[in-house]
Amino acid sequence: MILTTLALFAAGLSEDPPKPDPQKRVCKQQKQTGTRFTKTTCRTSAEWEAIAEAARKTAAESFNKPVINTSRE
């Protein structure tokens, strides 16, 4: 019984979750500096993914930059 349950559970984990519709409109609440109010920004799923990818690319580039040694020895 336990093995059957584990097998069914493992089979359910191997399935990929469905991809969201790239043209579906998604609205997000964003906090703004200097105010307690939030701003609602609506974009398509594809646009949000492009923004996230650009942020990941920028972060990766900043981590991979060579470090300039400015110490005087």
PDB file of N, CA, C, O and CB in Angstrom:
ATOM      1  N   MET A   1       0.831  -1.194   0.000  1.00  0.00           N
ATOM      2  CA  MET A   1       0.000   0.000   0.000  1.00  0.00           C
ATOM      3  C   MET A   1       0.874   1.256   0.000  1.00  0.00           C
ATOM      4  O   MET A   1       0.627   2.194  -0.758  1.00  0.00           O
ATOM      5  CB  MET A   1      -0.944  -0.001   1.216  1.00  0.00           C
ATOM      6  N   ILE A   2       1.893   1.263   0.855  1.00  0.00           N
ATOM      7  CA  ILE A   2       2.777   2.433   0.920  1.00  0.00           C
ATOM      8  C   ILE A   2       3.551   2.591  -0.386  1.00  0.00           C
ATOM      9  O   ILE A   2       3.719   3.709  -0.874  1.00  0.00           O
ATOM     10  CB  ILE A   2       3.756   2.310   2.107  1.00  0.00           C
ATOM     11  N   LEU A   3       4.020   1.492  -0.947  1.00  0.00           N
ATOM     12  CA  LEU A   3       4.766   1.567  -2.202  1.00  0.00           C
ATOM     13  C   LEU A   3       3.882   2.080  -3.333  1.00  0.00           C
ATOM     14  O   LEU A   3       4.342   2.852  -4.175  1.00  0.00           O
ATOM     15  CB  LEU A   3       5.343   0.195  -2.566  1.00  0.00           C
ATOM     16  N   THR A   4       2.649   1.670  -3.360  1.00  0.00           N
ATOM     17  CA  THR A   4       1.723   2.153  -4.387  1.00  0.00           C
ATOM     18  C   THR A   4       1.507   3.656  -4.253  1.00  0.00           C
ATOM     19  O   THR A   4       1.490   4.379  -5.249  1.00  0.00           O
ATOM     20  CB  THR A   4       0.377   1.413  -4.292  1.00  0.00           C
ATOM     21  N   THR A   5       1.345   4.114  -3.035  1.00  0.00           N
ATOM     22  CA  THR A   5       1.154   5.542  -2.789  1.00  0.00           C
ATOM     23  C   THR A   5       2.377   6.332  -3.216  1.00  0.00           C
ATOM     24  O   THR A   5       2.259   7.379  -3.852  1.00  0.00           O
ATOM     25  CB  THR A   5       0.853   5.798  -1.313  1.00  0.00           C
ATOM     26  N   LEU A   6       3.565   5.823  -2.860  1.00  0.00           N
ATOM     27  CA  LEU A   6       4.801   6.502  -3.250  1.00  0.00           C
ATOM     28  C   LEU A   6       4.976   6.518  -4.761  1.00  0.00           C
ATOM     29  O   LEU A   6       5.430   7.518  -5.316  1.00  0.00           O
ATOM     30  CB  LEU A   6       6.003   5.831  -2.598  1.00  0.00           C
ATOM     31  N   ALA A   7       4.628   5.435  -5.429  1.00  0.00           N
ATOM     32  CA  ALA A   7       4.751   5.377  -6.888  1.00  0.00           C
ATOM     33  C   ALA A   7       3.818   6.387  -7.548  1.00  0.00           C
ATOM     34  O   ALA A   7       4.209   7.074  -8.492  1.00  0.00           O
ATOM     35  CB  ALA A   7       4.445   3.957  -7.400  1.00  0.00           C
ATOM     36  N   LEU A   8       2.589   6.476  -7.055  1.00  0.00           N
ATOM     37  CA  LEU A   8       1.643   7.449  -7.615  1.00  0.00           C
ATOM     38  C   LEU A   8       2.101   8.879  -7.340  1.00  0.00           C
ATOM     39  O   LEU A   8       1.959   9.756  -8.191  1.00  0.00           O
ATOM     40  CB  LEU A   8       0.236   7.227  -7.036  1.00  0.00           C
ATOM     41  N   PHE A   9       2.642   9.106  -6.163  1.00  0.00           N
ATOM     42  CA  PHE A   9       3.145  10.437  -5.815  1.00  0.00           C
ATOM     43  C   PHE A   9       4.315  10.818  -6.708  1.00  0.00           C
ATOM     44  O   PHE A   9       4.364  11.940  -7.213  1.00  0.00           O
ATOM     45  CB  PHE A   9       3.568  10.488  -4.338  1.00  0.00           C
ATOM     46  N   ALA A  10       5.268   9.893  -6.913  1.00  0.00           N
ATOM     47  CA  ALA A  10       6.430  10.156  -7.764  1.00  0.00           C
ATOM     48  C   ALA A  10       6.010  10.384  -9.213  1.00  0.00           C
ATOM     49  O   ALA A  10       6.606  11.210  -9.904  1.00  0.00           O
ATOM     50  CB  ALA A  10       7.425   8.993  -7.683  1.00  0.00           C
ATOM     51  N   ALA A  11       4.998   9.666  -9.679  1.00  0.00           N
ATOM     52  CA  ALA A  11       4.525   9.842 -11.047  1.00  0.00           C
ATOM     53  C   ALA A  11       3.914  11.230 -11.217  1.00  0.00           C
ATOM     54  O   ALA A  11       4.048  11.838 -12.279  1.00  0.00           O
ATOM     55  CB  ALA A  11       3.497   8.753 -11.412  1.00  0.00           C
ATOM     56  N   GLY A  12       3.253  11.729 -10.193  1.00  0.00           N
ATOM     57  CA  GLY A  12       2.656  13.058 -10.261  1.00  0.00           C
ATOM     58  C   GLY A  12       3.697  14.153 -10.274  1.00  0.00           C
ATOM     59  O   GLY A  12       3.460  15.218 -10.844  1.00  0.00           O
ATOM     60  N   LEU A  13       4.855  13.918  -9.653  1.00  0.00           N
ATOM     61  CA  LEU A  13       5.914  14.929  -9.611  1.00  0.00           C
ATOM     62  C   LEU A  13       6.637  15.066 -10.935  1.00  0.00           C
ATOM     63  O   LEU A  13       7.195  16.125 -11.220  1.00  0.00           O
ATOM     64  CB  LEU A  13       6.908  14.594  -8.531  1.00  0.00           C
ATOM     65  N   SER A  14       6.643  14.026 -11.751  1.00  0.00           N
ATOM     66  CA  SER A  14       7.398  14.073 -12.998  1.00  0.00           C
ATOM     67  C   SER A  14       6.714  14.908 -14.079  1.00  0.00           C
ATOM     68  O   SER A  14       7.354  15.297 -15.056  1.00  0.00           O
ATOM     69  CB  SER A  14       7.619  12.675 -13.508  1.00  0.00           C
ATOM     70  N   GLU A  15       5.429  15.183 -13.914  1.00  0.00           N
ATOM     71  CA  GLU A  15       4.717  15.972 -14.911  1.00  0.00           C
ATOM     72  C   GLU A  15       5.079  17.451 -14.781  1.00  0.00           C
ATOM     73  O   GLU A  15       5.180  17.983 -13.675  1.00  0.00           O
ATOM     74  CB  GLU A  15       3.196  15.777 -14.768  1.00  0.00           C
ATOM     75  N   ASP A  16       5.272  18.100 -15.920  1.00  0.00           N
ATOM     76  CA  ASP A  16       5.559  19.529 -15.917  1.00  0.00           C
ATOM     77  C   ASP A  16       4.269  20.305 -15.688  1.00  0.00           C
ATOM     78  O   ASP A  16       3.220  19.933 -16.215  1.00  0.00           O
ATOM     79  CB  ASP A  16       6.230  19.961 -17.242  1.00  0.00           C
ATOM     80  N   PRO A  17       4.337  21.382 -14.906  1.00  0.00           N
ATOM     81  CA  PRO A  17       3.123  22.187 -14.732  1.00  0.00           C
ATOM     82  C   PRO A  17       2.758  22.860 -16.048  1.00  0.00           C
ATOM     83  O   PRO A  17       3.641  23.135 -16.861  1.00  0.00           O
ATOM     84  CB  PRO A  17       3.316  23.248 -13.615  1.00  0.00           C
ATOM     85  N   PRO A  18       1.489  23.128 -16.273  1.00  0.00           N
ATOM     86  CA  PRO A  18       1.094  23.761 -17.534  1.00  0.00           C
ATOM     87  C   PRO A  18       1.684  25.163 -17.649  1.00  0.00           C
ATOM     88  O   PRO A  18       1.758  25.904 -16.668  1.00  0.00           O
ATOM     89  CB  PRO A  18      -0.437  23.821 -17.648  1.00  0.00           C
ATOM     90  N   LYS A  19       2.097  25.511 -18.853  1.00  0.00           N
ATOM     91  CA  LYS A  19       2.677  26.837 -19.102  1.00  0.00           C
ATOM     92  C   LYS A  19       1.549  27.868 -19.170  1.00  0.00           C
ATOM     93  O   LYS A  19       0.493  27.607 -19.746  1.00  0.00           O
ATOM     94  CB  LYS A  19       3.520  26.846 -20.427  1.00  0.00           C
ATOM     95  N   PRO A  20       1.783  29.037 -18.576  1.00  0.00           N
ATOM     96  CA  PRO A  20       0.740  30.070 -18.651  1.00  0.00           C
ATOM     97  C   PRO A  20       0.633  30.627 -20.069  1.00  0.00           C
ATOM     98  O   PRO A  20       1.599  30.625 -20.831  1.00  0.00           O
ATOM     99  CB  PRO A  20       1.034  31.213 -17.653  1.00  0.00           C
ATOM    100  N   ASP A  21      -0.547  31.095 -20.397  1.00  0.00           N
ATOM    101  CA  ASP A  21      -0.794  31.701 -21.699  1.00  0.00           C
ATOM    102  C   ASP A  21       0.037  32.976 -21.811  1.00  0.00           C
ATOM    103  O   ASP A  21      -0.121  33.873 -20.984  1.00  0.00           O
ATOM    104  CB  ASP A  21      -2.313  32.002 -21.900  1.00  0.00           C
ATOM    105  N   PRO A  22       0.920  33.086 -22.810  1.00  0.00           N
ATOM    106  CA  PRO A  22       1.791  34.265 -22.903  1.00  0.00           C
ATOM    107  C   PRO A  22       1.039  35.566 -23.160  1.00  0.00           C
ATOM    108  O   PRO A  22       1.581  36.645 -22.919  1.00  0.00           O
ATOM    109  CB  PRO A  22       2.799  34.060 -23.993  1.00  0.00           C
ATOM    110  N   GLN A  23      -0.192  35.486 -23.641  1.00  0.00           N
ATOM    111  CA  GLN A  23      -0.963  36.694 -23.920  1.00  0.00           C
ATOM    112  C   GLN A  23      -1.933  37.057 -22.792  1.00  0.00           C
ATOM    113  O   GLN A  23      -2.663  38.044 -22.889  1.00  0.00           O
ATOM    114  CB  GLN A  23      -1.728  36.520 -25.207  1.00  0.00           C
ATOM    115  N   LYS A  24      -1.935  36.255 -21.723  1.00  0.00           N
ATOM    116  CA  LYS A  24      -2.825  36.540 -20.605  1.00  0.00           C
ATOM    117  C   LYS A  24      -2.324  37.771 -19.854  1.00  0.00           C
ATOM    118  O   LYS A  24      -1.128  37.903 -19.590  1.00  0.00           O
ATOM    119  CB  LYS A  24      -2.924  35.319 -19.655  1.00  0.00           C
ATOM    120  N   ARG A  25      -3.232  38.657 -19.516  1.00  0.00           N
ATOM    121  CA  ARG A  25      -2.884  39.891 -18.817  1.00  0.00           C
ATOM    122  C   ARG A  25      -2.764  39.602 -17.321  1.00  0.00           C
ATOM    123  O   ARG A  25      -3.680  39.053 -16.709  1.00  0.00           O
ATOM    124  CB  ARG A  25      -3.944  41.001 -19.083  1.00  0.00           C
ATOM    125  N   VAL A  26      -1.612  39.982 -16.737  1.00  0.00           N
ATOM    126  CA  VAL A  26      -1.345  39.755 -15.322  1.00  0.00           C
ATOM    127  C   VAL A  26      -1.048  41.104 -14.673  1.00  0.00           C
ATOM    128  O   VAL A  26      -0.199  41.859 -15.146  1.00  0.00           O
ATOM    129  CB  VAL A  26      -0.156  38.754 -15.119  1.00  0.00           C
ATOM    130  N   CYS A  27      -1.760  41.396 -13.582  1.00  0.00           N
ATOM    131  CA  CYS A  27      -1.553  42.650 -12.861  1.00  0.00           C
ATOM    132  C   CYS A  27      -0.846  42.363 -11.549  1.00  0.00           C
ATOM    133  O   CYS A  27      -1.195  41.412 -10.849  1.00  0.00           O
ATOM    134  CB  CYS A  27      -2.897  43.379 -12.609  1.00  0.00           C
ATOM    135  N   LYS A  28       0.139  43.173 -11.212  1.00  0.00           N
ATOM    136  CA  LYS A  28       0.902  43.019  -9.977  1.00  0.00           C
ATOM    137  C   LYS A  28       0.899  44.326  -9.208  1.00  0.00           C
ATOM    138  O   LYS A  28       0.949  45.409  -9.791  1.00  0.00           O
ATOM    139  CB  LYS A  28       2.347  42.569 -10.273  1.00  0.00           C
ATOM    140  N   GLN A  29       0.838  44.206  -7.885  1.00  0.00           N
ATOM    141  CA  GLN A  29       0.930  45.362  -6.998  1.00  0.00           C
ATOM    142  C   GLN A  29       2.405  45.600  -6.698  1.00  0.00           C
ATOM    143  O   GLN A  29       3.106  44.680  -6.275  1.00  0.00           O
ATOM    144  CB  GLN A  29       0.105  45.144  -5.676  1.00  0.00           C
ATOM    145  N   GLN A  30       2.880  46.815  -6.911  1.00  0.00           N
ATOM    146  CA  GLN A  30       4.279  47.149  -6.665  1.00  0.00           C
ATOM    147  C   GLN A  30       4.365  48.274  -5.649  1.00  0.00           C
ATOM    148  O   GLN A  30       3.660  49.278  -5.749  1.00  0.00           O
ATOM    149  CB  GLN A  30       4.992  47.546  -7.975  1.00  0.00           C
ATOM    150  N   LYS A  31       5.241  48.091  -4.670  1.00  0.00           N
ATOM    151  CA  LYS A  31       5.444  49.126  -3.660  1.00  0.00           C
ATOM    152  C   LYS A  31       6.310  50.226  -4.244  1.00  0.00           C
ATOM    153  O   LYS A  31       7.208  49.968  -5.045  1.00  0.00           O
ATOM    154  CB  LYS A  31       6.090  48.541  -2.380  1.00  0.00           C
ATOM    155  N   GLN A  32       6.032  51.460  -3.832  1.00  0.00           N
ATOM    156  CA  GLN A  32       6.805  52.599  -4.289  1.00  0.00           C
ATOM    157  C   GLN A  32       7.517  53.219  -3.099  1.00  0.00           C
ATOM    158  O   GLN A  32       6.967  53.286  -2.000  1.00  0.00           O
ATOM    159  CB  GLN A  32       5.904  53.637  -4.999  1.00  0.00           C
ATOM    160  N   THR A  33       8.729  53.665  -3.320  1.00  0.00           N
ATOM    161  CA  THR A  33       9.496  54.328  -2.283  1.00  0.00           C
ATOM    162  C   THR A  33       8.888  55.697  -1.991  1.00  0.00           C
ATOM    163  O   THR A  33       8.538  56.441  -2.907  1.00  0.00           O
ATOM    164  CB  THR A  33      10.976  54.463  -2.700  1.00  0.00           C
ATOM    165  N   GLY A  34       8.768  56.018  -0.707  1.00  0.00           N
ATOM    166  CA  GLY A  34       8.286  57.324  -0.317  1.00  0.00           C
ATOM    167  C   GLY A  34       6.787  57.420  -0.111  1.00  0.00           C
ATOM    168  O   GLY A  34       6.276  58.493   0.207  1.00  0.00           O
ATOM    169  N   THR A  35       6.073  56.316  -0.287  1.00  0.00           N
ATOM    170  CA  THR A  35       4.632  56.325  -0.073  1.00  0.00           C
ATOM    171  C   THR A  35       4.194  54.957   0.422  1.00  0.00           C
ATOM    172  O   THR A  35       4.871  53.955   0.192  1.00  0.00           O
ATOM    173  CB  THR A  35       3.877  56.710  -1.370  1.00  0.00           C
ATOM    174  N   ARG A  36       3.067  54.924   1.096  1.00  0.00           N
ATOM    175  CA  ARG A  36       2.562  53.635   1.559  1.00  0.00           C
ATOM    176  C   ARG A  36       1.585  53.034   0.570  1.00  0.00           C
ATOM    177  O   ARG A  36       1.103  51.919   0.769  1.00  0.00           O
ATOM    178  CB  ARG A  36       1.897  53.783   2.914  1.00  0.00           C
ATOM    179  N   PHE A  37       1.290  53.758  -0.488  1.00  0.00           N
ATOM    180  CA  PHE A  37       0.384  53.265  -1.514  1.00  0.00           C
ATOM    181  C   PHE A  37       1.135  52.376  -2.493  1.00  0.00           C
ATOM    182  O   PHE A  37       2.341  52.524  -2.688  1.00  0.00           O
ATOM    183  CB  PHE A  37      -0.287  54.432  -2.252  1.00  0.00           C
ATOM    184  N   THR A  38       0.411  51.461  -3.099  1.00  0.00           N
ATOM    185  CA  THR A  38       1.007  50.600  -4.113  1.00  0.00           C
ATOM    186  C   THR A  38       0.536  51.041  -5.492  1.00  0.00           C
ATOM    187  O   THR A  38      -0.480  51.719  -5.642  1.00  0.00           O
ATOM    188  CB  THR A  38       0.647  49.117  -3.861  1.00  0.00           C
ATOM    189  N   LYS A  39       1.299  50.638  -6.480  1.00  0.00           N
ATOM    190  CA  LYS A  39       0.969  50.954  -7.865  1.00  0.00           C
ATOM    191  C   LYS A  39       0.651  49.637  -8.566  1.00  0.00           C
ATOM    192  O   LYS A  39       1.409  48.674  -8.445  1.00  0.00           O
ATOM    193  CB  LYS A  39       2.145  51.724  -8.585  1.00  0.00           C
ATOM    194  N   THR A  40      -0.436  49.586  -9.281  1.00  0.00           N
ATOM    195  CA  THR A  40      -0.803  48.389 -10.023  1.00  0.00           C
ATOM    196  C   THR A  40      -0.252  48.507 -11.439  1.00  0.00           C
ATOM    197  O   THR A  40      -0.509  49.480 -12.148  1.00  0.00           O
ATOM    198  CB  THR A  40      -2.348  48.185 -10.038  1.00  0.00           C
ATOM    199  N   THR A  41       0.516  47.485 -11.832  1.00  0.00           N
ATOM    200  CA  THR A  41       1.086  47.441 -13.176  1.00  0.00           C
ATOM    201  C   THR A  41       0.571  46.191 -13.865  1.00  0.00           C
ATOM    202  O   THR A  41       0.707  45.089 -13.333  1.00  0.00           O
ATOM    203  CB  THR A  41       2.649  47.459 -13.138  1.00  0.00           C
ATOM    204  N   CYS A  42      -0.016  46.346 -15.037  1.00  0.00           N
ATOM    205  CA  CYS A  42      -0.567  45.223 -15.792  1.00  0.00           C
ATOM    206  C   CYS A  42       0.234  45.034 -17.078  1.00  0.00           C
ATOM    207  O   CYS A  42       0.464  45.977 -17.835  1.00  0.00           O
ATOM    208  CB  CYS A  42      -2.071  45.453 -16.112  1.00  0.00           C
ATOM    209  N   ARG A  43       0.648  43.797 -17.299  1.00  0.00           N
ATOM    210  CA  ARG A  43       1.393  43.425 -18.510  1.00  0.00           C
ATOM    211  C   ARG A  43       1.001  41.996 -18.867  1.00  0.00           C
ATOM    212  O   ARG A  43       0.345  41.312 -18.082  1.00  0.00           O
ATOM    213  CB  ARG A  43       2.958  43.555 -18.299  1.00  0.00           C
ATOM    214  N   THR A  44       1.405  41.547 -20.056  1.00  0.00           N
ATOM    215  CA  THR A  44       1.141  40.154 -20.425  1.00  0.00           C
ATOM    216  C   THR A  44       2.165  39.263 -19.732  1.00  0.00           C
ATOM    217  O   THR A  44       3.204  39.735 -19.271  1.00  0.00           O
ATOM    218  CB  THR A  44       1.192  39.957 -21.975  1.00  0.00           C
ATOM    219  N   SER A  45       1.859  37.971 -19.666  1.00  0.00           N
ATOM    220  CA  SER A  45       2.787  37.013 -19.055  1.00  0.00           C
ATOM    221  C   SER A  45       4.131  37.024 -19.781  1.00  0.00           C
ATOM    222  O   SER A  45       5.178  36.904 -19.146  1.00  0.00           O
ATOM    223  CB  SER A  45       2.188  35.593 -19.071  1.00  0.00           C
ATOM    224  N   ALA A  46       4.108  37.166 -21.092  1.00  0.00           N
ATOM    225  CA  ALA A  46       5.348  37.197 -21.879  1.00  0.00           C
ATOM    226  C   ALA A  46       6.186  38.429 -21.520  1.00  0.00           C
ATOM    227  O   ALA A  46       7.411  38.340 -21.435  1.00  0.00           O
ATOM    228  CB  ALA A  46       5.027  37.193 -23.395  1.00  0.00           C
ATOM    229  N   GLU A  47       5.535  39.571 -21.310  1.00  0.00           N
ATOM    230  CA  GLU A  47       6.271  40.783 -20.932  1.00  0.00           C
ATOM    231  C   GLU A  47       6.880  40.642 -19.539  1.00  0.00           C
ATOM    232  O   GLU A  47       8.025  41.040 -19.325  1.00  0.00           O
ATOM    233  CB  GLU A  47       5.345  42.011 -20.980  1.00  0.00           C
ATOM    234  N   TRP A  48       6.118  40.073 -18.576  1.00  0.00           N
ATOM    235  CA  TRP A  48       6.671  39.865 -17.231  1.00  0.00           C
ATOM    236  C   TRP A  48       7.872  38.923 -17.293  1.00  0.00           C
ATOM    237  O   TRP A  48       8.865  39.144 -16.601  1.00  0.00           O
ATOM    238  CB  TRP A  48       5.590  39.296 -16.276  1.00  0.00           C
ATOM    239  N   GLU A  49       7.791  37.873 -18.117  1.00  0.00           N
ATOM    240  CA  GLU A  49       8.901  36.928 -18.242  1.00  0.00           C
ATOM    241  C   GLU A  49      10.116  37.605 -18.870  1.00  0.00           C
ATOM    242  O   GLU A  49      11.245  37.335 -18.460  1.00  0.00           O
ATOM    243  CB  GLU A  49       8.481  35.708 -19.081  1.00  0.00           C
ATOM    244  N   ALA A  50       9.911  38.477 -19.854  1.00  0.00           N
ATOM    245  CA  ALA A  50      11.025  39.204 -20.479  1.00  0.00           C
ATOM    246  C   ALA A  50      11.699  40.129 -19.463  1.00  0.00           C
ATOM    247  O   ALA A  50      12.924  40.255 -19.458  1.00  0.00           O
ATOM    248  CB  ALA A  50      10.526  40.023 -21.698  1.00  0.00           C
ATOM    249  N   ILE A  51      10.912  40.772 -18.608  1.00  0.00           N
ATOM    250  CA  ILE A  51      11.471  41.645 -17.570  1.00  0.00           C
ATOM    251  C   ILE A  51      12.290  40.831 -16.581  1.00  0.00           C
ATOM    252  O   ILE A  51      13.382  41.241 -16.187  1.00  0.00           O
ATOM    253  CB  ILE A  51      10.351  42.408 -16.833  1.00  0.00           C
ATOM    254  N   ALA A  52      11.765  39.678 -16.180  1.00  0.00           N
ATOM    255  CA  ALA A  52      12.486  38.811 -15.239  1.00  0.00           C
ATOM    256  C   ALA A  52      13.780  38.291 -15.864  1.00  0.00           C
ATOM    257  O   ALA A  52      14.812  38.230 -15.195  1.00  0.00           O
ATOM    258  CB  ALA A  52      11.595  37.627 -14.801  1.00  0.00           C
ATOM    259  N   GLU A  53      13.728  37.922 -17.126  1.00  0.00           N
ATOM    260  CA  GLU A  53      14.937  37.426 -17.813  1.00  0.00           C
ATOM    261  C   GLU A  53      15.994  38.517 -17.917  1.00  0.00           C
ATOM    262  O   GLU A  53      17.180  38.247 -17.728  1.00  0.00           O
ATOM    263  CB  GLU A  53      14.584  36.905 -19.221  1.00  0.00           C
ATOM    264  N   ALA A  54      15.582  39.740 -18.215  1.00  0.00           N
ATOM    265  CA  ALA A  54      16.531  40.861 -18.290  1.00  0.00           C
ATOM    266  C   ALA A  54      17.176  41.107 -16.923  1.00  0.00           C
ATOM    267  O   ALA A  54      18.371  41.391 -16.843  1.00  0.00           O
ATOM    268  CB  ALA A  54      15.818  42.149 -18.787  1.00  0.00           C
ATOM    269  N   ALA A  55      16.390  41.001 -15.851  1.00  0.00           N
ATOM    270  CA  ALA A  55      16.931  41.187 -14.506  1.00  0.00           C
ATOM    271  C   ALA A  55      17.930  40.079 -14.171  1.00  0.00           C
ATOM    272  O   ALA A  55      18.979  40.346 -13.585  1.00  0.00           O
ATOM    273  CB  ALA A  55      15.794  41.214 -13.465  1.00  0.00           C
ATOM    274  N   ARG A  56      17.606  38.829 -14.543  1.00  0.00           N
ATOM    275  CA  ARG A  56      18.536  37.714 -14.307  1.00  0.00           C
ATOM    276  C   ARG A  56      19.829  37.912 -15.090  1.00  0.00           C
ATOM    277  O   ARG A  56      20.917  37.646 -14.579  1.00  0.00           O
ATOM    278  CB  ARG A  56      17.885  36.372 -14.695  1.00  0.00           C
ATOM    279  N   LYS A  57      19.708  38.380 -16.337  1.00  0.00           N
ATOM    280  CA  LYS A  57      20.888  38.598 -17.180  1.00  0.00           C
ATOM    281  C   LYS A  57      21.771  39.703 -16.594  1.00  0.00           C
ATOM    282  O   LYS A  57      22.994  39.567 -16.560  1.00  0.00           O
ATOM    283  CB  LYS A  57      20.462  38.961 -18.623  1.00  0.00           C
ATOM    284  N   THR A  58      21.157  40.790 -16.136  1.00  0.00           N
ATOM    285  CA  THR A  58      21.909  41.887 -15.534  1.00  0.00           C
ATOM    286  C   THR A  58      22.622  41.435 -14.268  1.00  0.00           C
ATOM    287  O   THR A  58      23.777  41.792 -14.042  1.00  0.00           O
ATOM    288  CB  THR A  58      20.983  43.059 -15.223  1.00  0.00           C
ATOM    289  N   ALA A  59      21.934  40.647 -13.441  1.00  0.00           N
ATOM    290  CA  ALA A  59      22.549  40.145 -12.209  1.00  0.00           C
ATOM    291  C   ALA A  59      23.718  39.223 -12.528  1.00  0.00           C
ATOM    292  O   ALA A  59      24.764  39.307 -11.885  1.00  0.00           O
ATOM    293  CB  ALA A  59      21.510  39.404 -11.349  1.00  0.00           C
ATOM    294  N   ALA A  60      23.553  38.345 -13.512  1.00  0.00           N
ATOM    295  CA  ALA A  60      24.631  37.433 -13.885  1.00  0.00           C
ATOM    296  C   ALA A  60      25.836  38.199 -14.426  1.00  0.00           C
ATOM    297  O   ALA A  60      26.979  37.855 -14.124  1.00  0.00           O
ATOM    298  CB  ALA A  60      24.138  36.423 -14.927  1.00  0.00           C
ATOM    299  N   GLU A  61      25.584  39.235 -15.224  1.00  0.00           N
ATOM    300  CA  GLU A  61      26.689  40.030 -15.758  1.00  0.00           C
ATOM    301  C   GLU A  61      27.441  40.753 -14.650  1.00  0.00           C
ATOM    302  O   GLU A  61      28.666  40.857 -14.702  1.00  0.00           O
ATOM    303  CB  GLU A  61      26.172  41.039 -16.779  1.00  0.00           C
ATOM    304  N   SER A  62      26.725  41.254 -13.648  1.00  0.00           N
ATOM    305  CA  SER A  62      27.398  41.979 -12.567  1.00  0.00           C
ATOM    306  C   SER A  62      28.224  41.033 -11.706  1.00  0.00           C
ATOM    307  O   SER A  62      29.265  41.428 -11.180  1.00  0.00           O
ATOM    308  CB  SER A  62      26.374  42.719 -11.699  1.00  0.00           C
ATOM    309  N   PHE A  63      27.773  39.791 -11.554  1.00  0.00           N
ATOM    310  CA  PHE A  63      28.545  38.829 -10.772  1.00  0.00           C
ATOM    311  C   PHE A  63      29.779  38.353 -11.525  1.00  0.00           C
ATOM    312  O   PHE A  63      30.777  37.991 -10.902  1.00  0.00           O
ATOM    313  CB  PHE A  63      27.678  37.638 -10.398  1.00  0.00           C
ATOM    314  N   ASN A  64      29.730  38.348 -12.842  1.00  0.00           N
ATOM    315  CA  ASN A  64      30.826  37.834 -13.657  1.00  0.00           C
ATOM    316  C   ASN A  64      31.821  38.906 -14.082  1.00  0.00           C
ATOM    317  O   ASN A  64      32.776  38.611 -14.802  1.00  0.00           O
ATOM    318  CB  ASN A  64      30.274  37.163 -14.874  1.00  0.00           C
ATOM    319  N   LYS A  65      31.609  40.158 -13.644  1.00  0.00           N
ATOM    320  CA  LYS A  65      32.547  41.218 -14.001  1.00  0.00           C
ATOM    321  C   LYS A  65      33.874  41.009 -13.286  1.00  0.00           C
ATOM    322  O   LYS A  65      33.898  40.563 -12.139  1.00  0.00           O
ATOM    323  CB  LYS A  65      31.964  42.600 -13.656  1.00  0.00           C
ATOM    324  N   PRO A  66      34.976  41.327 -13.953  1.00  0.00           N
ATOM    325  CA  PRO A  66      36.263  41.232 -13.260  1.00  0.00           C
ATOM    326  C   PRO A  66      36.357  42.321 -12.182  1.00  0.00           C
ATOM    327  O   PRO A  66      35.846  43.428 -12.350  1.00  0.00           O
ATOM    328  CB  PRO A  66      37.443  41.360 -14.271  1.00  0.00           C
ATOM    329  N   VAL A  67      37.004  41.986 -11.104  1.00  0.00           N
ATOM    330  CA  VAL A  67      37.162  42.920  -9.999  1.00  0.00           C
ATOM    331  C   VAL A  67      38.470  43.685 -10.198  1.00  0.00           C
ATOM    332  O   VAL A  67      39.516  43.083 -10.442  1.00  0.00           O
ATOM    333  CB  VAL A  67      37.146  42.176  -8.623  1.00  0.00           C
ATOM    334  N   ILE A  68      38.407  44.993 -10.094  1.00  0.00           N
ATOM    335  CA  ILE A  68      39.590  45.829 -10.225  1.00  0.00           C
ATOM    336  C   ILE A  68      40.178  46.044  -8.837  1.00  0.00           C
ATOM    337  O   ILE A  68      39.502  46.536  -7.934  1.00  0.00           O
ATOM    338  CB  ILE A  68      39.251  47.190 -10.912  1.00  0.00           C
ATOM    339  N   ASN A  69      41.422  45.675  -8.679  1.00  0.00           N
ATOM    340  CA  ASN A  69      42.088  45.817  -7.401  1.00  0.00           C
ATOM    341  C   ASN A  69      42.582  47.249  -7.260  1.00  0.00           C
ATOM    342  O   ASN A  69      43.435  47.678  -8.037  1.00  0.00           O
ATOM    343  CB  ASN A  69      43.254  44.811  -7.265  1.00  0.00           C
ATOM    344  N   THR A  70      42.071  47.994  -6.296  1.00  0.00           N
ATOM    345  CA  THR A  70      42.446  49.385  -6.117  1.00  0.00           C
ATOM    346  C   THR A  70      43.298  49.602  -4.878  1.00  0.00           C
ATOM    347  O   THR A  70      43.593  50.742  -4.522  1.00  0.00           O
ATOM    348  CB  THR A  70      41.218  50.239  -6.041  1.00  0.00           C
ATOM    349  N   SER A  71      43.694  48.530  -4.224  1.00  0.00           N
ATOM    350  CA  SER A  71      44.503  48.692  -3.009  1.00  0.00           C
ATOM    351  C   SER A  71      45.942  49.058  -3.396  1.00  0.00           C
ATOM    352  O   SER A  71      46.451  48.637  -4.434  1.00  0.00           O
ATOM    353  CB  SER A  71      44.481  47.385  -2.146  1.00  0.00           C
ATOM    354  N   ARG A  72      46.571  49.844  -2.540  1.00  0.00           N
ATOM    355  CA  ARG A  72      47.957  50.253  -2.787  1.00  0.00           C
ATOM    356  C   ARG A  72      48.871  49.445  -1.888  1.00  0.00           C
ATOM    357  O   ARG A  72      48.809  49.537  -0.662  1.00  0.00           O
ATOM    358  CB  ARG A  72      48.152  51.780  -2.544  1.00  0.00           C
ATOM    359  N   GLU A  73      49.685  48.684  -2.497  1.00  0.00           N
ATOM    360  CA  GLU A  73      50.620  47.856  -1.720  1.00  0.00           C
ATOM    361  C   GLU A  73      52.040  48.184  -2.050  1.00  0.00           C
ATOM    362  O   GLU A  73      52.958  47.585  -1.491  1.00  0.00           O
ATOM    363  CB  GLU A  73      50.373  46.386  -1.963  1.00  0.00           C
TER     364      GLU A  73
END
